[in-house]
Amino acid sequence: MDPCLVGICERFGEVSDFLEHRSQDKEAIVIQLFSDFVECFSSVGAEKLDYPKEFQKDVKYYMQGEPVMMEQFEDIEFRYLMLSDFYDFCRLTKRYINKKE
C-alpha cells in the first residue's frame, strides 16, 4: 500500500468518532484528510486499480471538477463517510493494519 494511503489510514483514527463527537477541530481534520486522500489516491498510478471502482470513479470525477461530485462532497459528512469506507476496506482486506490495536 502506498505510504501516503497508509498515512491517510493512520490519521483517520484521529476522527473515527467524528459522527458521534463532532467538533470544529475534527471538521478541519476531515476536510484536510479528504483533500489529502483525493490527491494521494489520484497519484498512486496502477495501485488504484486494486481498489473498488467506486473509489476510482468518485476520485476521478471529483478531481475533474464534475459538478455532481463537487456538490456531493461539499457535505463534510459525505467526505467522512468516504474516508471511513476507504479505511474499512483497507482493514478488511488487510492492506492496512492498525498498529495501535
C-alpha positions as CSV (number, residue, x, y, z in Angstrom):
1,M,0.0,0.0,0.0
2,D,1.4,3.4,-1.0
3,P,2.8,5.3,2.0
4,C,0.5,8.3,1.5
5,L,-2.5,5.9,1.7
6,V,-1.1,4.3,4.9
7,G,-0.8,7.8,6.3
8,I,-4.4,8.6,5.5
9,C,-5.5,5.4,7.4
10,E,-3.3,6.3,10.3
11,R,-4.6,9.8,10.6
12,F,-8.2,8.7,10.1
13,G,-8.0,7.3,13.6
14,E,-8.0,10.8,14.9
15,V,-11.5,11.4,13.7
16,S,-13.0,7.9,13.6
17,D,-15.7,9.1,16.1
18,F,-16.5,12.2,14.1
19,L,-20.2,11.5,13.7
20,E,-20.7,10.9,17.4
21,H,-18.4,13.7,18.8
22,R,-18.3,16.3,16.1
23,S,-16.1,19.4,16.7
24,Q,-14.5,22.2,14.7
25,D,-11.1,20.6,15.2
26,K,-12.4,17.3,13.8
27,E,-14.1,19.0,10.9
28,A,-10.8,20.6,10.0
29,I,-9.1,17.2,10.1
30,V,-11.8,15.6,7.9
31,I,-11.5,18.4,5.4
32,Q,-7.7,18.2,5.2
33,L,-7.8,14.4,5.2
34,F,-10.3,14.2,2.4
35,S,-8.2,16.7,0.3
36,D,-5.0,14.6,1.0
37,F,-6.9,11.4,0.1
38,V,-8.1,12.6,-3.3
39,E,-4.6,13.9,-4.1
40,C,-2.9,10.8,-3.0
41,F,-5.3,8.3,-4.5
42,S,-5.2,10.0,-7.9
43,S,-1.4,9.9,-7.9
44,V,-0.8,6.2,-6.9
45,G,-0.9,5.0,-10.5
46,A,-1.8,1.4,-11.2
47,E,-2.3,0.7,-7.5
48,K,-5.7,2.4,-7.6
49,L,-6.9,-0.3,-9.8
50,D,-6.7,-2.7,-6.8
51,Y,-9.5,-0.7,-5.1
52,P,-13.2,-0.8,-5.7
53,K,-14.4,1.1,-8.8
54,E,-16.5,3.4,-6.5
55,F,-13.3,5.0,-5.1
56,Q,-11.7,5.2,-8.5
57,K,-14.8,6.9,-10.1
58,D,-15.5,9.2,-7.2
59,V,-12.0,10.5,-7.0
60,K,-11.6,10.8,-10.8
61,Y,-14.8,12.8,-11.1
62,Y,-14.0,14.9,-8.1
63,M,-10.6,15.8,-9.5
64,Q,-12.1,16.7,-12.8
65,G,-14.5,19.1,-11.1
66,E,-17.6,17.2,-12.0
67,P,-20.5,19.3,-10.7
68,V,-22.4,16.4,-9.1
69,M,-19.3,15.2,-7.3
70,M,-18.3,18.6,-6.2
71,E,-21.8,19.3,-4.8
72,Q,-21.9,15.9,-3.1
73,F,-18.5,16.3,-1.4
74,E,-19.4,19.8,-0.1
75,D,-21.1,17.9,2.7
76,I,-18.5,17.1,5.3
77,E,-20.3,14.1,6.5
78,F,-20.1,12.6,3.0
79,R,-16.4,13.3,3.0
80,Y,-16.1,11.5,6.3
81,L,-18.1,8.5,5.0
82,M,-15.9,8.1,2.0
83,L,-12.8,8.2,4.2
84,S,-14.5,5.7,6.6
85,D,-15.3,3.4,3.7
86,F,-11.8,3.5,2.4
87,Y,-10.4,2.9,5.9
88,D,-12.7,-0.1,6.5
89,F,-11.9,-1.6,3.1
90,C,-8.2,-1.4,3.8
91,R,-8.6,-3.0,7.1
92,L,-10.9,-5.8,5.9
93,T,-8.6,-6.6,3.0
94,K,-5.6,-6.4,5.4
95,R,-3.9,-3.7,3.3
96,Y,-3.7,-1.7,6.5
97,I,-3.3,-3.0,10.0
98,N,-3.7,-0.5,12.8
99,K,-0.6,-0.9,15.0
100,K,-2.4,0.6,18.0
101,E,-5.0,-2.2,18.2
